[in-house]
Structure formats: C-alpha cells, structure tokens
Amino acid sequence: MSVIMAARELRKLQFWVRAEQDPDFLVFARIASETDELPAGSERRHWAAEALKAKDAQIASLEAAYQERALVAAKNLIQKYERIVEPAS
C-alpha cells in the first residue's frame, strides 16, 4: 500500500480509536491532509490519463519524502496497538 493510501486509511482509524492527539497518528493525518487533492486508489479511474501523468510525478516525490516518517510512525502504532487488536484468522 502506498504511503498516501495508508495515511488516508489510518486517518479513519485515528478517529475510530479516539486517538486524535496521538503523535504517530498525527503523522498520517498530516500526510493525508497535504495530499488530499492527489488521486490515489480507486479514484484514479476518474482522472484523465494526461492529468494522472502530471500528478504521478508529484505523488512519487511526496511518497519518497514521507516514507521514513511513515515507517517510524507505523512501527510505533503497531507497538502501541498490537495487544488491543487481534489478527484476523
């Protein structure tokens, strides 16, 4: 999953677990907020090919810039919440 898509999904989870002030969730909230105008996931099918081409360069650059922070925050979230959420069987 891309960093942008992960941020959008974790933003939903942030509200679900009522962790609005958790600094690790806030990393993903910031990423989601800063990239909300970019096409990601299934919404890409509604964009023109030329417009996607232009946005894809921006997406790649932002994904690379966010990668390290997102990985650290994700690892922290796993450590905090792994005991609360049981894996699906």
Sequence and secondary structure as in RCSB ss.txt:
>XXXX:A:sequence
MSVIMAARELRKLQFWVRAEQDPDFLVFARIASETDELPAGSERRHWAAEALKAKDAQIASLEAAYQERALVAAK
NLIQKYERIVEPAS
>XXXX:A:secstr
  HHHHHHHHHHHHHHTT TT HHHHHHHHHHHHTTTS  GGGGGGS HHHHHHHHHHHHHHHHHHHHHHHHHHH
HHHHHHTTTS    
